[in-house]
Amino acid sequence: MTGRFAPSPTGDLHLGNLRTALVAWLAARSRQASFLVRMEDLDRVTSSPEHERRQLYDLARLGLDHDGVVVRQSERFPLYEAALDRLEQLGVTYPCWCTRREIREAAAAPHDGALRYPGTCRELGRRRLEERRASGRRPALRLDAGSATACLGIGSELEIVDLVAGTYRTGVDDLVLRRNDGVPAYHVAVVVDDDAQGVTEVVRGDDLLAVTPSQVLLQRLLGLTTPTYAHVPLAVDPLGERLAKRHGAVTLSDLARLGVDDRTVLARLLHSLGVDTGGGPIDLRTIADRFDVTALARDRRPWVVGDL
């Protein structure tokens, strides 16, 4: 078994990120499995080596070690392009010129928290398609989910059994596969990398649960393995908003400046997972020996972050 944590190096990890990393580490170490760290730095404009360095340092501050070298998606574009070529050969893609604003305005109400693409460019007639191509705007590349499910001989909905969320079934979406700037999309990179690295269990935030069946569809099309998934409830502020830097002291460095040490933060994160540290020294390896990620299914409410 192999687990992983795959942040985007666009800033310091906040408490929600660190909590997910802690769950992923405990889940892997509870089975004496390998634990990998991968940097999802597809966007070189917002990602930086300095953010990566600080994120790795913060993981180490909490005692979350990892195995092997850190893999960076920015160094793996040939793998993603090969996958995209395969999908195009299967005839399950189409160009899309829609802007985010156009998608928001045309899409139906969000389903399970995910805004579904309405299929605008999939339904273009020949004349309008030629007009779009002649406009000079570079299109993104999308998955034609209908053609993809027909190719596999399956229905329009996929079901997964998540270790935390339980049985989850939803319709698949026309995912973006390549952005209009030529950068491979997250959905392609993540399934390619998880397979290439031998990842067998993916622990991540439950904001990605709704898109997971669509990623499983990509895995099947590309002949990749499907890992076990565990989607962890997010960390939110007292008003229920998803935790972010704007909420104040939410990183280890922020808290250290306020006099909150790393051990206190780690104890609070463990307490949020139902682990009682007893106020004494924290031995993560001993905690991992009795950790069961499926226990998080008992209470799937978001973790409300208050004062530490």
C-alpha positions in Angstrom: 0.0 0.0 0.0 1.1 3.6 -0.7 -0.5 6.8 0.4 0.3 10.3 -0.5 -0.2 14.0 0.2 -0.2 16.3 -2.9 -0.5 20.0 -2.1 -0.2 22.9 -4.6 2.9 25.0 -3.6 1.1 28.4 -3.9 1.4 29.5 -0.3 1.8 28.2 3.2 -0.2 25.2 4.3 -3.1 26.2 6.5 -4.7 24.1 9.3 -7.1 22.4 7.0 -4.3 21.4 4.7 -2.2 20.2 7.6 -5.1 18.2 9.0 -5.7 16.4 5.7 -1.9 15.7 5.5 -2.0 14.3 9.0 -4.9 12.0 8.2 -3.1 10.8 5.0 0.1 10.1 7.0 -1.7 8.3 9.8 -3.7 6.2 7.4 -0.6 5.1 5.5 1.6 4.5 8.6 -1.2 2.6 10.3 -0.7 0.0 7.6 3.2 0.3 7.6 2.8 1.7 4.1 4.9 4.2 2.1 3.9 7.8 2.3 4.7 10.1 -0.7 4.6 13.8 -1.1 3.9 15.2 -4.6 3.9 18.9 -5.5 1.0 19.7 -7.8 2.7 22.7 -9.4 1.1 22.6 -12.9 0.6 26.4 -12.8 4.2 27.8 -12.7 2.8 31.4 -12.4 1.3 30.8 -8.9 3.6 28.0 -7.7 7.1 28.6 -6.5 10.1 26.6 -5.0 10.0 28.8 -1.9 6.4 27.8 -1.2 7.4 24.2 -1.7 10.2 24.5 0.7 8.0 26.1 3.4 5.3 23.4 2.9 7.8 20.6 3.3 9.3 22.3 6.4 5.9 22.7 8.0 5.1 19.0 7.4 8.4 18.1 9.1 7.6 20.4 12.0 4.6 18.2 12.8 6.6 15.0 12.4 5.1 14.0 9.1 7.9 12.4 7.2 7.7 11.0 3.7 9.4 8.3 1.6 11.4 8.8 -1.6 11.9 12.0 -3.5 9.3 14.7 -3.9 7.7 14.5 -7.4 6.8 17.7 -9.2 4.1 17.8 -11.8 5.8 20.6 -13.7 8.5 18.0 -14.6 6.1 15.4 -15.9 4.3 17.0 -18.8 5.3 14.3 -21.4 3.4 11.8 -19.3 0.3 13.9 -19.3 0.6 14.7 -23.0 0.8 11.0 -23.8 -2.4 10.4 -21.8 -4.1 13.3 -23.7 -3.0 11.8 -27.0 -4.6 8.5 -26.0 -7.9 10.2 -25.1 -8.0 12.0 -28.4 -7.3 8.8 -30.3 -10.3 7.2 -28.5 -12.5 10.1 -29.8 -13.7 11.2 -26.4 -12.6 14.8 -26.5 -13.7 18.1 -28.0 -12.4 21.7 -28.1 -14.1 24.2 -25.8 -13.9 28.0 -26.1 -16.2 28.8 -23.1 -14.9 31.2 -20.5 -15.5 30.6 -16.8 -18.1 33.4 -16.8 -20.0 31.8 -19.7 -20.0 28.5 -18.0 -21.4 29.9 -14.7 -24.1 31.8 -16.6 -25.1 28.8 -18.7 -24.7 26.0 -16.2 -27.6 24.5 -14.3 -27.7 24.6 -10.5 -24.6 23.0 -9.0 -25.0 19.3 -8.2 -23.3 18.0 -5.0 -21.3 21.2 -4.8 -19.9 20.8 -8.3 -20.7 23.2 -11.2 -21.4 20.9 -14.2 -20.3 22.0 -17.7 -23.5 22.5 -19.7 -22.0 21.1 -22.9 -22.1 24.3 -24.9 -19.2 23.6 -27.2 -20.0 19.9 -27.4 -23.2 20.8 -29.2 -21.8 23.3 -31.7 -22.9 22.9 -35.3 -20.4 22.9 -38.1 -20.8 26.6 -38.9 -20.4 27.8 -35.4 -17.5 25.4 -34.9 -15.7 26.9 -37.9 -16.4 30.4 -36.5 -14.9 29.6 -33.2 -11.8 28.1 -34.8 -11.4 31.2 -37.0 -11.7 33.5 -34.0 -8.0 33.0 -33.1 -8.9 32.1 -29.5 -7.1 29.0 -28.3 -9.6 26.4 -27.0 -9.3 24.2 -24.0 -9.7 20.4 -24.5 -12.7 18.7 -22.7 -13.7 15.2 -22.1 -16.9 14.1 -23.8 -18.3 12.2 -20.9 -21.2 10.8 -23.0 -18.9 9.4 -25.6 -16.5 8.2 -22.9 -19.2 6.2 -21.1 -20.5 4.8 -24.4 -16.9 3.8 -25.3 -16.7 1.8 -22.0 -20.2 0.4 -22.3 -21.4 1.9 -19.0 -24.1 4.3 -17.8 -23.8 8.0 -17.3 -23.3 7.6 -13.5 -20.4 6.1 -11.7 -20.4 4.8 -8.1 -17.5 4.8 -5.7 -17.2 3.4 -2.2 -15.3 6.0 -0.1 -13.7 5.0 3.2 -15.2 8.2 4.9 -18.1 9.3 2.7 -19.4 5.8 2.0 -21.2 4.8 -1.2 -21.3 7.8 -3.5 -22.9 7.9 -7.0 -23.2 10.8 -9.4 -23.1 11.7 -13.1 -19.8 12.2 -14.8 -18.8 15.6 -16.1 -17.1 16.9 -19.2 -13.9 17.7 -17.4 -11.3 20.1 -18.7 -8.3 17.9 -19.9 -6.0 20.7 -21.2 -6.4 24.4 -20.4 -6.5 26.9 -23.2 -2.9 28.0 -22.4 -1.7 24.5 -23.2 -1.2 23.3 -19.6 -2.5 19.8 -18.8 -5.4 20.0 -16.4 -5.3 18.7 -12.8 -7.7 15.9 -13.5 -5.4 14.3 -16.0 -2.2 14.9 -14.0 -3.6 13.4 -10.8 -4.8 10.1 -12.3 -1.6 9.7 -14.3 0.6 10.4 -11.3 -1.3 8.3 -8.8 -1.0 5.3 -11.2 2.6 5.9 -12.0 3.6 6.3 -8.3 1.7 3.2 -7.3 -0.6 5.1 -5.0 -3.2 2.7 -3.6 -5.0 5.1 -1.2 -5.9 8.7 -1.7 -6.8 10.8 1.3 -7.9 14.3 0.4 -10.5 17.0 1.2 -14.1 16.2 0.5 -14.5 19.2 -1.8 -13.1 16.8 -4.4 -15.6 14.0 -3.8 -18.1 15.2 -6.4 -15.5 15.0 -9.2 -14.0 11.7 -8.2 -16.4 9.5 -10.3 -15.3 11.6 -13.3 -11.7 11.0 -12.5 -12.4 7.2 -12.2 -13.9 7.4 -15.7 -10.5 8.8 -16.9 -8.7 6.0 -15.1 -10.8 3.4 -16.9 -10.3 5.1 -20.3 -6.6 5.2 -19.8 -6.3 1.7 -18.4 -5.0 3.1 -15.0 -5.6 1.6 -11.6 -8.2 3.1 -9.3 -7.0 3.7 -5.7 -9.2 3.6 -2.6 -10.5 7.0 -1.7 -11.0 8.7 1.7 -12.5 12.2 1.5 -11.9 14.1 4.7 -14.4 16.9 5.8 -12.9 20.3 5.4 -11.8 22.8 8.0 -14.0 25.9 8.2 -14.2 29.1 10.1 -16.9 29.7 12.8 -19.2 31.1 10.1 -18.9 27.9 8.0 -16.6 29.4 5.3 -13.9 27.2 4.0 -10.7 28.0 5.8 -8.3 30.3 4.0 -5.4 32.7 4.7 -7.8 35.6 4.9 -9.2 34.2 8.2 -6.0 35.2 10.1 -3.8 33.0 12.1 -4.2 29.7 10.3 -0.7 28.6 9.5 2.1 27.3 11.7 4.1 30.5 11.3 1.1 32.7 12.0 0.4 30.7 15.2 4.0 30.6 16.3 4.1 34.4 16.2 1.1 34.4 18.6 3.0 32.0 20.9 1.2 28.8 19.9 3.8 26.1 19.6 3.8 23.2 17.1 3.0 20.6 19.7 -0.2 22.5 20.7 -1.2 22.7 17.0 -0.6 19.0 16.5 -2.6 18.1 19.6 -5.5 20.2 18.4 -5.4 18.6 15.0 -5.4 15.1 16.6 -8.2 16.1 18.9 -10.3 17.1 15.9 -9.8 13.6 14.6 -11.0 12.1 17.9 -7.5 11.3 19.2 -6.9 12.1 22.8 -3.3 12.8 23.4 -3.7 13.1 27.2 -1.7 16.3 27.4 1.6 14.4 27.4 4.3 13.8 24.8 2.9 12.9 21.4 4.2 9.8 19.7 2.7 9.8 16.2 4.0 6.3 15.4 2.1 4.9 18.4 -1.0 6.9 17.5 -0.7 5.6 13.9 -0.7 2.0 15.1 -4.3 2.4 16.4 -5.6 4.9 13.8 -8.5 3.9 11.6 -9.4 6.3 8.9 -12.9 4.8 8.5 -13.7 6.1 12.0 -14.0 9.6 10.5 -17.2 8.4 8.8 -19.0 8.6 12.1 -19.1 12.4 12.1 -18.7 13.9 8.6 -19.3 17.5 9.7 -16.6 20.0 8.8 -14.1 20.8 11.4 -14.8 24.3 12.8 -11.5 25.9 13.7 -11.7 28.1 16.7 -9.0 29.5 19.0 -6.1 27.2 19.6 
